[in-house]
Amino acid sequence: MLTQTLRAATPTARRVARARVGPQVMSKLFSKIAQVRGTEQTQGAFLGGLRIMAIDGTVMDGGR
């Protein structure tokens, strides 16, 4: 029996693949799979009455 180990693509491999297929394919893929996940009942999905649409990972430490 043949077993195969799968590994996640590296950031470089993903970048090269996106460039190979082009922006139209990536745009079409995004429009097919992107959807709103947080509802009004989802804790943390809204801030100041507005739905949070993206988080970039930035951390600001005001205590320093």
PDBQT receptor file of N, H, CA, C and O in Angstrom, charges set to zero:
ATOM      1  N   MET A   1       0.834  -1.176   0.000  1.00  0.00    +0.000 N 
ATOM      2  CA  MET A   1       0.000   0.000   0.000  1.00  0.00    +0.000 C 
ATOM      3  C   MET A   1       0.883   1.245   0.000  1.00  0.00    +0.000 C 
ATOM      4  O   MET A   1       1.842   1.337   0.766  1.00  0.00    +0.000 OA
ATOM      5  N   LEU A   2       0.555   2.188  -0.854  1.00  0.00    +0.000 N 
ATOM      6  H   LEU A   2      -0.225   2.114  -1.477  1.00  0.00    +0.000 HD
ATOM      7  CA  LEU A   2       1.333   3.411  -0.999  1.00  0.00    +0.000 C 
ATOM      8  C   LEU A   2       0.765   4.485  -0.077  1.00  0.00    +0.000 C 
ATOM      9  O   LEU A   2      -0.423   4.801  -0.143  1.00  0.00    +0.000 OA
ATOM     10  N   THR A   3       1.609   5.042   0.779  1.00  0.00    +0.000 N 
ATOM     11  H   THR A   3       2.574   4.785   0.834  1.00  0.00    +0.000 HD
ATOM     12  CA  THR A   3       1.163   6.141   1.639  1.00  0.00    +0.000 C 
ATOM     13  C   THR A   3       1.831   7.416   1.166  1.00  0.00    +0.000 C 
ATOM     14  O   THR A   3       2.941   7.399   0.635  1.00  0.00    +0.000 OA
ATOM     15  N   GLN A   4       1.141   8.511   1.366  1.00  0.00    +0.000 N 
ATOM     16  H   GLN A   4       0.238   8.525   1.797  1.00  0.00    +0.000 HD
ATOM     17  CA  GLN A   4       1.648   9.793   0.902  1.00  0.00    +0.000 C 
ATOM     18  C   GLN A   4       1.500  10.816   2.018  1.00  0.00    +0.000 C 
ATOM     19  O   GLN A   4       0.445  10.912   2.645  1.00  0.00    +0.000 OA
ATOM     20  N   THR A   5       2.544  11.568   2.261  1.00  0.00    +0.000 N 
ATOM     21  H   THR A   5       3.401  11.491   1.752  1.00  0.00    +0.000 HD
ATOM     22  CA  THR A   5       2.508  12.621   3.259  1.00  0.00    +0.000 C 
ATOM     23  C   THR A   5       2.241  13.938   2.556  1.00  0.00    +0.000 C 
ATOM     24  O   THR A   5       2.949  14.303   1.617  1.00  0.00    +0.000 OA
ATOM     25  N   LEU A   6       1.223  14.648   3.009  1.00  0.00    +0.000 N 
ATOM     26  H   LEU A   6       0.648  14.351   3.771  1.00  0.00    +0.000 HD
ATOM     27  CA  LEU A   6       0.888  15.939   2.428  1.00  0.00    +0.000 C 
ATOM     28  C   LEU A   6       1.426  17.048   3.315  1.00  0.00    +0.000 C 
ATOM     29  O   LEU A   6       1.349  16.969   4.541  1.00  0.00    +0.000 OA
ATOM     30  N   ARG A   7       1.968  18.073   2.693  1.00  0.00    +0.000 N 
ATOM     31  H   ARG A   7       2.031  18.137   1.697  1.00  0.00    +0.000 HD
ATOM     32  CA  ARG A   7       2.478  19.224   3.432  1.00  0.00    +0.000 C 
ATOM     33  C   ARG A   7       1.799  20.479   2.903  1.00  0.00    +0.000 C 
ATOM     34  O   ARG A   7       1.409  20.547   1.737  1.00  0.00    +0.000 OA
ATOM     35  N   ALA A   8       1.666  21.444   3.756  1.00  0.00    +0.000 N 
ATOM     36  H   ALA A   8       1.983  21.388   4.703  1.00  0.00    +0.000 HD
ATOM     37  CA  ALA A   8       1.097  22.732   3.341  1.00  0.00    +0.000 C 
ATOM     38  C   ALA A   8       2.064  23.427   2.385  1.00  0.00    +0.000 C 
ATOM     39  O   ALA A   8       3.282  23.327   2.532  1.00  0.00    +0.000 OA
ATOM     40  N   ALA A   9       1.507  24.123   1.417  1.00  0.00    +0.000 N 
ATOM     41  H   ALA A   9       0.517  24.204   1.298  1.00  0.00    +0.000 HD
ATOM     42  CA  ALA A   9       2.336  24.863   0.471  1.00  0.00    +0.000 C 
ATOM     43  C   ALA A   9       3.048  26.004   1.194  1.00  0.00    +0.000 C 
ATOM     44  O   ALA A   9       2.496  26.612   2.111  1.00  0.00    +0.000 OA
ATOM     45  N   THR A  10       4.247  26.277   0.781  1.00  0.00    +0.000 N 
ATOM     46  H   THR A  10       4.695  25.783   0.036  1.00  0.00    +0.000 HD
ATOM     47  CA  THR A  10       5.005  27.384   1.367  1.00  0.00    +0.000 C 
ATOM     48  C   THR A  10       4.445  28.707   0.863  1.00  0.00    +0.000 C 
ATOM     49  O   THR A  10       3.763  28.733  -0.162  1.00  0.00    +0.000 OA
ATOM     50  N   PRO A  11       4.716  29.797   1.558  1.00  0.00    +0.000 N 
ATOM     51  CA  PRO A  11       4.253  31.111   1.068  1.00  0.00    +0.000 C 
ATOM     52  C   PRO A  11       4.732  31.409  -0.356  1.00  0.00    +0.000 C 
ATOM     53  O   PRO A  11       3.990  31.987  -1.150  1.00  0.00    +0.000 OA
ATOM     54  N   THR A  12       5.946  31.024  -0.676  1.00  0.00    +0.000 N 
ATOM     55  H   THR A  12       6.549  30.555  -0.031  1.00  0.00    +0.000 HD
ATOM     56  CA  THR A  12       6.469  31.252  -2.030  1.00  0.00    +0.000 C 
ATOM     57  C   THR A  12       5.689  30.437  -3.047  1.00  0.00    +0.000 C 
ATOM     58  O   THR A  12       5.355  30.950  -4.115  1.00  0.00    +0.000 OA
ATOM     59  N   ALA A  13       5.391  29.185  -2.743  1.00  0.00    +0.000 N 
ATOM     60  H   ALA A  13       5.661  28.768  -1.876  1.00  0.00    +0.000 HD
ATOM     61  CA  ALA A  13       4.627  28.338  -3.662  1.00  0.00    +0.000 C 
ATOM     62  C   ALA A  13       3.234  28.907  -3.897  1.00  0.00    +0.000 C 
ATOM     63  O   ALA A  13       2.731  28.880  -5.021  1.00  0.00    +0.000 OA
ATOM     64  N   ARG A  14       2.610  29.421  -2.841  1.00  0.00    +0.000 N 
ATOM     65  H   ARG A  14       3.019  29.443  -1.928  1.00  0.00    +0.000 HD
ATOM     66  CA  ARG A  14       1.278  30.019  -3.001  1.00  0.00    +0.000 C 
ATOM     67  C   ARG A  14       1.347  31.266  -3.875  1.00  0.00    +0.000 C 
ATOM     68  O   ARG A  14       0.488  31.471  -4.733  1.00  0.00    +0.000 OA
ATOM     69  N   ARG A  15       2.364  32.098  -3.662  1.00  0.00    +0.000 N 
ATOM     70  H   ARG A  15       3.061  31.932  -2.965  1.00  0.00    +0.000 HD
ATOM     71  CA  ARG A  15       2.513  33.321  -4.463  1.00  0.00    +0.000 C 
ATOM     72  C   ARG A  15       2.718  32.984  -5.929  1.00  0.00    +0.000 C 
ATOM     73  O   ARG A  15       2.111  33.607  -6.800  1.00  0.00    +0.000 OA
ATOM     74  N   VAL A  16       3.567  32.006  -6.208  1.00  0.00    +0.000 N 
ATOM     75  H   VAL A  16       4.060  31.500  -5.500  1.00  0.00    +0.000 HD
ATOM     76  CA  VAL A  16       3.835  31.597  -7.590  1.00  0.00    +0.000 C 
ATOM     77  C   VAL A  16       2.569  31.039  -8.238  1.00  0.00    +0.000 C 
ATOM     78  O   VAL A  16       2.281  31.338  -9.397  1.00  0.00    +0.000 OA
ATOM     79  N   ALA A  17       1.808  30.226  -7.491  1.00  0.00    +0.000 N 
ATOM     80  H   ALA A  17       2.042  29.983  -6.550  1.00  0.00    +0.000 HD
ATOM     81  CA  ALA A  17       0.568  29.654  -8.030  1.00  0.00    +0.000 C 
ATOM     82  C   ALA A  17      -0.451  30.743  -8.340  1.00  0.00    +0.000 C 
ATOM     83  O   ALA A  17      -1.110  30.697  -9.379  1.00  0.00    +0.000 OA
ATOM     84  N   ARG A  18      -0.586  31.734  -7.438  1.00  0.00    +0.000 N 
ATOM     85  H   ARG A  18      -0.050  31.772  -6.595  1.00  0.00    +0.000 HD
ATOM     86  CA  ARG A  18      -1.526  32.834  -7.691  1.00  0.00    +0.000 C 
ATOM     87  C   ARG A  18      -1.116  33.607  -8.938  1.00  0.00    +0.000 C 
ATOM     88  O   ARG A  18      -1.968  33.987  -9.742  1.00  0.00    +0.000 OA
ATOM     89  N   ALA A  19       0.171  33.838  -9.102  1.00  0.00    +0.000 N 
ATOM     90  H   ALA A  19       0.863  33.529  -8.450  1.00  0.00    +0.000 HD
ATOM     91  CA  ALA A  19       0.654  34.559 -10.281  1.00  0.00    +0.000 C 
ATOM     92  C   ALA A  19       0.409  33.745 -11.549  1.00  0.00    +0.000 C 
ATOM     93  O   ALA A  19       0.106  34.308 -12.601  1.00  0.00    +0.000 OA
ATOM     94  N   ARG A  20       0.536  32.442 -11.454  1.00  0.00    +0.000 N 
ATOM     95  H   ARG A  20       0.782  31.984 -10.600  1.00  0.00    +0.000 HD
ATOM     96  CA  ARG A  20       0.364  31.567 -12.618  1.00  0.00    +0.000 C 
ATOM     97  C   ARG A  20      -1.086  31.577 -13.102  1.00  0.00    +0.000 C 
ATOM     98  O   ARG A  20      -1.328  31.643 -14.307  1.00  0.00    +0.000 OA
ATOM     99  N   VAL A  21      -2.051  31.512 -12.188  1.00  0.00    +0.000 N 
ATOM    100  H   VAL A  21      -1.854  31.458 -11.209  1.00  0.00    +0.000 HD
ATOM    101  CA  VAL A  21      -3.448  31.455 -12.610  1.00  0.00    +0.000 C 
ATOM    102  C   VAL A  21      -4.021  32.826 -12.948  1.00  0.00    +0.000 C 
ATOM    103  O   VAL A  21      -4.990  32.921 -13.702  1.00  0.00    +0.000 OA
ATOM    104  N   GLY A  22      -3.441  33.877 -12.406  1.00  0.00    +0.000 N 
ATOM    105  H   GLY A  22      -2.655  33.799 -11.793  1.00  0.00    +0.000 HD
ATOM    106  CA  GLY A  22      -3.861  35.227 -12.749  1.00  0.00    +0.000 C 
ATOM    107  C   GLY A  22      -4.947  35.781 -11.843  1.00  0.00    +0.000 C 
ATOM    108  O   GLY A  22      -5.609  35.037 -11.120  1.00  0.00    +0.000 OA
ATOM    109  N   PRO A  23      -5.123  37.102 -11.888  1.00  0.00    +0.000 N 
ATOM    110  CA  PRO A  23      -6.070  37.768 -10.992  1.00  0.00    +0.000 C 
ATOM    111  C   PRO A  23      -7.530  37.418 -11.262  1.00  0.00    +0.000 C 
ATOM    112  O   PRO A  23      -8.335  37.402 -10.330  1.00  0.00    +0.000 OA
ATOM    113  N   GLN A  24      -7.893  37.134 -12.524  1.00  0.00    +0.000 N 
ATOM    114  H   GLN A  24      -7.239  37.146 -13.280  1.00  0.00    +0.000 HD
ATOM    115  CA  GLN A  24      -9.290  36.819 -12.823  1.00  0.00    +0.000 C 
ATOM    116  C   GLN A  24      -9.729  35.542 -12.112  1.00  0.00    +0.000 C 
ATOM    117  O   GLN A  24     -10.835  35.482 -11.574  1.00  0.00    +0.000 OA
ATOM    118  N   VAL A  25      -8.881  34.534 -12.107  1.00  0.00    +0.000 N 
ATOM    119  H   VAL A  25      -7.983  34.583 -12.544  1.00  0.00    +0.000 HD
ATOM    120  CA  VAL A  25      -9.205  33.275 -11.446  1.00  0.00    +0.000 C 
ATOM    121  C   VAL A  25      -9.319  33.491  -9.937  1.00  0.00    +0.000 C 
ATOM    122  O   VAL A  25     -10.252  32.992  -9.309  1.00  0.00    +0.000 OA
ATOM    123  N   MET A  26      -8.377  34.231  -9.355  1.00  0.00    +0.000 N 
ATOM    124  H   MET A  26      -7.620  34.637  -9.866  1.00  0.00    +0.000 HD
ATOM    125  CA  MET A  26      -8.415  34.475  -7.919  1.00  0.00    +0.000 C 
ATOM    126  C   MET A  26      -9.660  35.288  -7.542  1.00  0.00    +0.000 C 
ATOM    127  O   MET A  26     -10.272  35.030  -6.505  1.00  0.00    +0.000 OA
ATOM    128  N   SER A  27     -10.034  36.255  -8.365  1.00  0.00    +0.000 N 
ATOM    129  H   SER A  27      -9.537  36.464  -9.207  1.00  0.00    +0.000 HD
ATOM    130  CA  SER A  27     -11.224  37.057  -8.112  1.00  0.00    +0.000 C 
ATOM    131  C   SER A  27     -12.490  36.202  -8.174  1.00  0.00    +0.000 C 
ATOM    132  O   SER A  27     -13.382  36.345  -7.337  1.00  0.00    +0.000 OA
ATOM    133  N   LYS A  28     -12.564  35.323  -9.158  1.00  0.00    +0.000 N 
ATOM    134  H   LYS A  28     -11.840  35.208  -9.838  1.00  0.00    +0.000 HD
ATOM    135  CA  LYS A  28     -13.721  34.437  -9.296  1.00  0.00    +0.000 C 
ATOM    136  C   LYS A  28     -13.803  33.469  -8.112  1.00  0.00    +0.000 C 
ATOM    137  O   LYS A  28     -14.886  33.223  -7.582  1.00  0.00    +0.000 OA
ATOM    138  N   LEU A  29     -12.669  32.927  -7.706  1.00  0.00    +0.000 N 
ATOM    139  H   LEU A  29     -11.789  33.127  -8.137  1.00  0.00    +0.000 HD
ATOM    140  CA  LEU A  29     -12.635  32.031  -6.551  1.00  0.00    +0.000 C 
ATOM    141  C   LEU A  29     -13.099  32.760  -5.300  1.00  0.00    +0.000 C 
ATOM    142  O   LEU A  29     -13.898  32.228  -4.529  1.00  0.00    +0.000 OA
ATOM    143  N   PHE A  30     -12.602  33.971  -5.097  1.00  0.00    +0.000 N 
ATOM    144  H   PHE A  30     -11.953  34.403  -5.723  1.00  0.00    +0.000 HD
ATOM    145  CA  PHE A  30     -13.002  34.755  -3.925  1.00  0.00    +0.000 C 
ATOM    146  C   PHE A  30     -14.508  34.991  -3.921  1.00  0.00    +0.000 C 
ATOM    147  O   PHE A  30     -15.162  34.823  -2.892  1.00  0.00    +0.000 OA
ATOM    148  N   SER A  31     -15.063  35.380  -5.074  1.00  0.00    +0.000 N 
ATOM    149  H   SER A  31     -14.532  35.517  -5.910  1.00  0.00    +0.000 HD
ATOM    150  CA  SER A  31     -16.499  35.686  -5.121  1.00  0.00    +0.000 C 
ATOM    151  C   SER A  31     -17.346  34.438  -4.880  1.00  0.00    +0.000 C 
ATOM    152  O   SER A  31     -18.481  34.548  -4.416  1.00  0.00    +0.000 OA
ATOM    153  N   LYS A  32     -16.813  33.257  -5.187  1.00  0.00    +0.000 N 
ATOM    154  H   LYS A  32     -15.891  33.169  -5.564  1.00  0.00    +0.000 HD
ATOM    155  CA  LYS A  32     -17.564  32.020  -4.953  1.00  0.00    +0.000 C 
ATOM    156  C   LYS A  32     -17.520  31.569  -3.497  1.00  0.00    +0.000 C 
ATOM    157  O   LYS A  32     -18.492  30.999  -3.001  1.00  0.00    +0.000 OA
ATOM    158  N   ILE A  33     -16.402  31.817  -2.799  1.00  0.00    +0.000 N 
ATOM    159  H   ILE A  33     -15.612  32.280  -3.201  1.00  0.00    +0.000 HD
ATOM    160  CA  ILE A  33     -16.267  31.247  -1.454  1.00  0.00    +0.000 C 
ATOM    161  C   ILE A  33     -16.363  32.262  -0.324  1.00  0.00    +0.000 C 
ATOM    162  O   ILE A  33     -16.623  31.878   0.816  1.00  0.00    +0.000 OA
ATOM    163  N   ALA A  34     -16.161  33.550  -0.607  1.00  0.00    +0.000 N 
ATOM    164  H   ALA A  34     -15.950  33.862  -1.533  1.00  0.00    +0.000 HD
ATOM    165  CA  ALA A  34     -16.201  34.555   0.462  1.00  0.00    +0.000 C 
ATOM    166  C   ALA A  34     -17.640  34.751   0.932  1.00  0.00    +0.000 C 
ATOM    167  O   ALA A  34     -18.564  34.850   0.126  1.00  0.00    +0.000 OA
ATOM    168  N   GLN A  35     -17.806  34.804   2.224  1.00  0.00    +0.000 N 
ATOM    169  H   GLN A  35     -17.055  34.723   2.880  1.00  0.00    +0.000 HD
ATOM    170  CA  GLN A  35     -19.130  35.028   2.780  1.00  0.00    +0.000 C 
ATOM    171  C   GLN A  35     -19.015  35.621   4.176  1.00  0.00    +0.000 C 
ATOM    172  O   GLN A  35     -18.001  35.461   4.855  1.00  0.00    +0.000 OA
ATOM    173  N   VAL A  36     -20.051  36.294   4.585  1.00  0.00    +0.000 N 
ATOM    174  H   VAL A  36     -20.875  36.425   4.033  1.00  0.00    +0.000 HD
ATOM    175  CA  VAL A  36     -20.094  36.860   5.928  1.00  0.00    +0.000 C 
ATOM    176  C   VAL A  36     -20.257  35.709   6.906  1.00  0.00    +0.000 C 
ATOM    177  O   VAL A  36     -21.150  34.877   6.744  1.00  0.00    +0.000 OA
ATOM    178  N   ARG A  37     -19.412  35.656   7.907  1.00  0.00    +0.000 N 
ATOM    179  H   ARG A  37     -18.687  36.332   8.039  1.00  0.00    +0.000 HD
ATOM    180  CA  ARG A  37     -19.466  34.576   8.892  1.00  0.00    +0.000 C 
ATOM    181  C   ARG A  37     -20.064  35.026  10.219  1.00  0.00    +0.000 C 
ATOM    182  O   ARG A  37     -20.789  34.272  10.868  1.00  0.00    +0.000 OA
ATOM    183  N   GLY A  38     -19.761  36.248  10.616  1.00  0.00    +0.000 N 
ATOM    184  H   GLY A  38     -19.172  36.860  10.089  1.00  0.00    +0.000 HD
ATOM    185  CA  GLY A  38     -20.232  36.736  11.900  1.00  0.00    +0.000 C 
ATOM    186  C   GLY A  38     -21.625  37.339  11.805  1.00  0.00    +0.000 C 
ATOM    187  O   GLY A  38     -21.900  38.148  10.919  1.00  0.00    +0.000 OA
ATOM    188  N   THR A  39     -22.487  36.949  12.708  1.00  0.00    +0.000 N 
ATOM    189  H   THR A  39     -22.263  36.293  13.428  1.00  0.00    +0.000 HD
ATOM    190  CA  THR A  39     -23.828  37.527  12.781  1.00  0.00    +0.000 C 
ATOM    191  C   THR A  39     -23.866  38.494  13.957  1.00  0.00    +0.000 C 
ATOM    192  O   THR A  39     -22.870  38.668  14.658  1.00  0.00    +0.000 OA
ATOM    193  N   GLU A  40     -25.001  39.111  14.165  1.00  0.00    +0.000 N 
ATOM    194  H   GLU A  40     -25.811  38.969  13.596  1.00  0.00    +0.000 HD
ATOM    195  CA  GLU A  40     -25.148  40.012  15.301  1.00  0.00    +0.000 C 
ATOM    196  C   GLU A  40     -24.991  39.271  16.623  1.00  0.00    +0.000 C 
ATOM    197  O   GLU A  40     -24.696  39.886  17.647  1.00  0.00    +0.000 OA
ATOM    198  N   GLN A  41     -25.185  37.955  16.607  1.00  0.00    +0.000 N 
ATOM    199  H   GLN A  41     -25.425  37.455  15.775  1.00  0.00    +0.000 HD
ATOM    200  CA  GLN A  41     -25.034  37.155  17.817  1.00  0.00    +0.000 C 
ATOM    201  C   GLN A  41     -23.597  36.662  18.021  1.00  0.00    +0.000 C 
ATOM    202  O   GLN A  41     -23.283  36.110  19.076  1.00  0.00    +0.000 OA
ATOM    203  N   THR A  42     -22.727  36.851  17.036  1.00  0.00    +0.000 N 
ATOM    204  H   THR A  42     -22.981  37.300  16.179  1.00  0.00    +0.000 HD
ATOM    205  CA  THR A  42     -21.342  36.402  17.130  1.00  0.00    +0.000 C 
ATOM    206  C   THR A  42     -20.541  37.389  17.962  1.00  0.00    +0.000 C 
ATOM    207  O   THR A  42     -20.422  38.560  17.601  1.00  0.00    +0.000 OA
ATOM    208  N   GLN A  43     -19.990  36.916  19.077  1.00  0.00    +0.000 N 
ATOM    209  H   GLN A  43     -20.086  35.965  19.370  1.00  0.00    +0.000 HD
ATOM    210  CA  GLN A  43     -19.212  37.775  19.953  1.00  0.00    +0.000 C 
ATOM    211  C   GLN A  43     -17.977  38.297  19.213  1.00  0.00    +0.000 C 
ATOM    212  O   GLN A  43     -17.220  37.517  18.635  1.00  0.00    +0.000 OA
ATOM    213  N   GLY A  44     -17.777  39.611  19.233  1.00  0.00    +0.000 N 
ATOM    214  H   GLY A  44     -18.391  40.245  19.702  1.00  0.00    +0.000 HD
ATOM    215  CA  GLY A  44     -16.603  40.213  18.624  1.00  0.00    +0.000 C 
ATOM    216  C   GLY A  44     -16.730  40.508  17.142  1.00  0.00    +0.000 C 
ATOM    217  O   GLY A  44     -15.783  41.010  16.537  1.00  0.00    +0.000 OA
ATOM    218  N   ALA A  45     -17.880  40.209  16.534  1.00  0.00    +0.000 N 
ATOM    219  H   ALA A  45     -18.649  39.801  17.025  1.00  0.00    +0.000 HD
ATOM    220  CA  ALA A  45     -18.043  40.446  15.102  1.00  0.00    +0.000 C 
ATOM    221  C   ALA A  45     -18.337  41.905  14.777  1.00  0.00    +0.000 C 
ATOM    222  O   ALA A  45     -18.208  42.323  13.626  1.00  0.00    +0.000 OA
ATOM    223  N   PHE A  46     -18.729  42.675  15.775  1.00  0.00    +0.000 N 
ATOM    224  H   PHE A  46     -18.834  42.335  16.710  1.00  0.00    +0.000 HD
ATOM    225  CA  PHE A  46     -19.056  44.084  15.565  1.00  0.00    +0.000 C 
ATOM    226  C   PHE A  46     -18.259  44.940  16.549  1.00  0.00    +0.000 C 
ATOM    227  O   PHE A  46     -17.979  44.524  17.673  1.00  0.00    +0.000 OA
ATOM    228  N   LEU A  47     -17.906  46.134  16.103  1.00  0.00    +0.000 N 
ATOM    229  H   LEU A  47     -18.134  46.472  15.190  1.00  0.00    +0.000 HD
ATOM    230  CA  LEU A  47     -17.216  47.096  16.952  1.00  0.00    +0.000 C 
ATOM    231  C   LEU A  47     -17.832  48.461  16.683  1.00  0.00    +0.000 C 
ATOM    232  O   LEU A  47     -17.798  48.946  15.552  1.00  0.00    +0.000 OA
ATOM    233  N   GLY A  48     -18.384  49.073  17.698  1.00  0.00    +0.000 N 
ATOM    234  H   GLY A  48     -18.411  48.679  18.616  1.00  0.00    +0.000 HD
ATOM    235  CA  GLY A  48     -19.018  50.371  17.535  1.00  0.00    +0.000 C 
ATOM    236  C   GLY A  48     -20.201  50.331  16.585  1.00  0.00    +0.000 C 
ATOM    237  O   GLY A  48     -20.479  51.313  15.896  1.00  0.00    +0.000 OA
ATOM    238  N   GLY A  49     -20.902  49.203  16.542  1.00  0.00    +0.000 N 
ATOM    239  H   GLY A  49     -20.677  48.405  17.101  1.00  0.00    +0.000 HD
ATOM    240  CA  GLY A  49     -22.058  49.061  15.666  1.00  0.00    +0.000 C 
ATOM    241  C   GLY A  49     -21.724  48.695  14.233  1.00  0.00    +0.000 C 
ATOM    242  O   GLY A  49     -22.629  48.549  13.412  1.00  0.00    +0.000 OA
ATOM    243  N   LEU A  50     -20.446  48.542  13.911  1.00  0.00    +0.000 N 
ATOM    244  H   LEU A  50     -19.710  48.661  14.579  1.00  0.00    +0.000 HD
ATOM    245  CA  LEU A  50     -20.023  48.188  12.554  1.00  0.00    +0.000 C 
ATOM    246  C   LEU A  50     -19.425  46.789  12.530  1.00  0.00    +0.000 C 
ATOM    247  O   LEU A  50     -18.693  46.394  13.438  1.00  0.00    +0.000 OA
ATOM    248  N   ARG A  51     -19.748  46.050  11.477  1.00  0.00    +0.000 N 
ATOM    249  H   ARG A  51     -20.342  46.372  10.739  1.00  0.00    +0.000 HD
ATOM    250  CA  ARG A  51     -19.222  44.685  11.328  1.00  0.00    +0.000 C 
ATOM    251  C   ARG A  51     -17.728  44.736  11.011  1.00  0.00    +0.000 C 
ATOM    252  O   ARG A  51     -17.305  45.487  10.131  1.00  0.00    +0.000 OA
ATOM    253  N   ILE A  52     -16.938  43.952  11.713  1.00  0.00    +0.000 N 
ATOM    254  H   ILE A  52     -17.281  43.342  12.427  1.00  0.00    +0.000 HD
ATOM    255  CA  ILE A  52     -15.504  43.852  11.441  1.00  0.00    +0.000 C 
ATOM    256  C   ILE A  52     -15.335  42.979  10.205  1.00  0.00    +0.000 C 
ATOM    257  O   ILE A  52     -15.806  41.843  10.171  1.00  0.00    +0.000 OA
ATOM    258  N   MET A  53     -14.662  43.514   9.190  1.00  0.00    +0.000 N 
ATOM    259  H   MET A  53     -14.279  44.437   9.218  1.00  0.00    +0.000 HD
ATOM    260  CA  MET A  53     -14.530  42.802   7.921  1.00  0.00    +0.000 C 
ATOM    261  C   MET A  53     -13.162  42.147   7.738  1.00  0.00    +0.000 C 
ATOM    262  O   MET A  53     -13.037  41.206   6.954  1.00  0.00    +0.000 OA
ATOM    263  N   ALA A  54     -12.155  42.616   8.430  1.00  0.00    +0.000 N 
ATOM    264  H   ALA A  54     -12.257  43.380   9.066  1.00  0.00    +0.000 HD
ATOM    265  CA  ALA A  54     -10.826  42.032   8.286  1.00  0.00    +0.000 C 
ATOM    266  C   ALA A  54      -9.999  42.338   9.525  1.00  0.00    +0.000 C 
ATOM    267  O   ALA A  54     -10.202  43.352  10.192  1.00  0.00    +0.000 OA
ATOM    268  N   ILE A  55      -9.086  41.464   9.814  1.00  0.00    +0.000 N 
ATOM    269  H   ILE A  55      -8.921  40.640   9.272  1.00  0.00    +0.000 HD
ATOM    270  CA  ILE A  55      -8.144  41.674  10.914  1.00  0.00    +0.000 C 
ATOM    271  C   ILE A  55      -6.762  41.370  10.347  1.00  0.00    +0.000 C 
ATOM    272  O   ILE A  55      -6.553  40.313   9.754  1.00  0.00    +0.000 OA
ATOM    273  N   ASP A  56      -5.820  42.292  10.527  1.00  0.00    +0.000 N 
ATOM    274  H   ASP A  56      -5.990  43.151  11.010  1.00  0.00    +0.000 HD
ATOM    275  CA  ASP A  56      -4.492  42.104   9.925  1.00  0.00    +0.000 C 
ATOM    276  C   ASP A  56      -3.436  41.593  10.884  1.00  0.00    +0.000 C 
ATOM    277  O   ASP A  56      -2.294  41.383  10.477  1.00  0.00    +0.000 OA
ATOM    278  N   GLY A  57      -3.781  41.388  12.139  1.00  0.00    +0.000 N 
ATOM    279  H   GLY A  57      -4.709  41.559  12.470  1.00  0.00    +0.000 HD
ATOM    280  CA  GLY A  57      -2.809  40.862  13.077  1.00  0.00    +0.000 C 
ATOM    281  C   GLY A  57      -1.994  41.921  13.799  1.00  0.00    +0.000 C 
ATOM    282  O   GLY A  57      -1.143  41.581  14.620  1.00  0.00    +0.000 OA
ATOM    283  N   THR A  58      -2.232  43.199  13.515  1.00  0.00    +0.000 N 
ATOM    284  H   THR A  58      -2.923  43.476  12.847  1.00  0.00    +0.000 HD
ATOM    285  CA  THR A  58      -1.505  44.274  14.175  1.00  0.00    +0.000 C 
ATOM    286  C   THR A  58      -1.859  44.313  15.656  1.00  0.00    +0.000 C 
ATOM    287  O   THR A  58      -3.031  44.230  16.023  1.00  0.00    +0.000 OA
ATOM    288  N   VAL A  59      -0.850  44.439  16.500  1.00  0.00    +0.000 N 
ATOM    289  H   VAL A  59       0.102  44.507  16.203  1.00  0.00    +0.000 HD
ATOM    290  CA  VAL A  59      -1.067  44.558  17.934  1.00  0.00    +0.000 C 
ATOM    291  C   VAL A  59      -0.477  45.889  18.372  1.00  0.00    +0.000 C 
ATOM    292  O   VAL A  59       0.695  46.171  18.124  1.00  0.00    +0.000 OA
ATOM    293  N   MET A  60      -1.290  46.699  19.018  1.00  0.00    +0.000 N 
ATOM    294  H   MET A  60      -2.243  46.470  19.220  1.00  0.00    +0.000 HD
ATOM    295  CA  MET A  60      -0.816  47.984  19.518  1.00  0.00    +0.000 C 
ATOM    296  C   MET A  60      -0.818  47.928  21.037  1.00  0.00    +0.000 C 
ATOM    297  O   MET A  60      -1.846  47.656  21.657  1.00  0.00    +0.000 OA
ATOM    298  N   ASP A  61       0.332  48.185  21.627  1.00  0.00    +0.000 N 
ATOM    299  H   ASP A  61       1.167  48.406  21.124  1.00  0.00    +0.000 HD
ATOM    300  CA  ASP A  61       0.455  48.149  23.073  1.00  0.00    +0.000 C 
ATOM    301  C   ASP A  61       0.565  49.583  23.563  1.00  0.00    +0.000 C 
ATOM    302  O   ASP A  61       1.622  50.205  23.471  1.00  0.00    +0.000 OA
ATOM    303  N   GLY A  62      -0.553  50.103  24.090  1.00  0.00    +0.000 N 
ATOM    304  H   GLY A  62      -1.412  49.597  24.165  1.00  0.00    +0.000 HD
ATOM    305  CA  GLY A  62      -0.569  51.484  24.559  1.00  0.00    +0.000 C 
ATOM    306  C   GLY A  62       0.120  51.653  25.907  1.00  0.00    +0.000 C 
ATOM    307  O   GLY A  62       0.294  52.781  26.370  1.00  0.00    +0.000 OA
ATOM    308  N   GLY A  63       0.513  50.559  26.541  1.00  0.00    +0.000 N 
ATOM    309  H   GLY A  63       0.372  49.643  26.164  1.00  0.00    +0.000 HD
ATOM    310  CA  GLY A  63       1.129  50.643  27.854  1.00  0.00    +0.000 C 
ATOM    311  C   GLY A  63       2.611  50.934  27.853  1.00  0.00    +0.000 C 
ATOM    312  O   GLY A  63       3.213  51.062  28.919  1.00  0.00    +0.000 OA
ATOM    313  N   ARG A  64       3.210  51.040  26.691  1.00  0.00    +0.000 N 
ATOM    314  H   ARG A  64       2.720  50.936  25.825  1.00  0.00    +0.000 HD
ATOM    315  CA  ARG A  64       4.661  51.255  26.636  1.00  0.00    +0.000 C 
ATOM    316  C   ARG A  64       5.012  52.685  26.448  1.00  0.00    +0.000 C 
ATOM    317  O   ARG A  64       6.193  53.027  26.382  1.00  0.00    +0.000 OA
TER     318      ARG A  64
